């Protein structure tokens, strides 16, 4: 029996979506591990365990163990809960060992990329404010991370925090007012610390430019789309006609009028950070400026158009 062209397309679409979902699951797992590494490093950045940090470490370790059934995190949570550490230094040594082990695990899977570095930085900031305070030594540690990384220095999501820290430390002193301002900017990136919310942060890892994958989240009528890269749906002229047939419109460049930037299903897995052109770069700048612009996967757009026509 000869398989129909339509059935073949449906099979190919399911296979593509399964690969996409599998990659997303793997990427999200890695993201949380990297975030956990950053969190521990941030908590240690003052070179001591501050009041409130032990409770935050216990909560985060417990949540990490819950997510990944990780025996090391379970052991760490149990040891903190049972107060098994002989001293503050003993606890800090154990945390540093966890960081070393997790870095080794990630390194054996693939090389550390730009997305990893940015997600670790988010975790680092979360670890710093987990006790509800920002110390001068911690601000210096954040500043040093910026100085050591061209990725962080140029990342649009972190520019406001970077500027606030550079301005605060221009005179080499941190005032209480400056510390509070920096804490507020950090909270905008990662949420308030555990001591303020009582909620582990690792479960709500920030999304860096994650594309819409649910077609129900896409408003077609009256929205302006910008296409990037070669599309699986067909020639660009065909995709434009499809969008226009459901009362949407397309533009050549990303501007303040853009509602959605469509990411090709064949795009590099590293499109968020390493391999992007001016359309994506401009979109990220506009998002940082507060524009309500979203990235959307080609698969989600195709499904939204199909549903609108059915």
Order of alpha helices (4+ residues) and beta strands (2+ residues): alpha-alpha-alpha-alpha-alpha-alpha-alpha-alpha-alpha-alpha-beta-alpha-beta-beta-alpha-beta-alpha
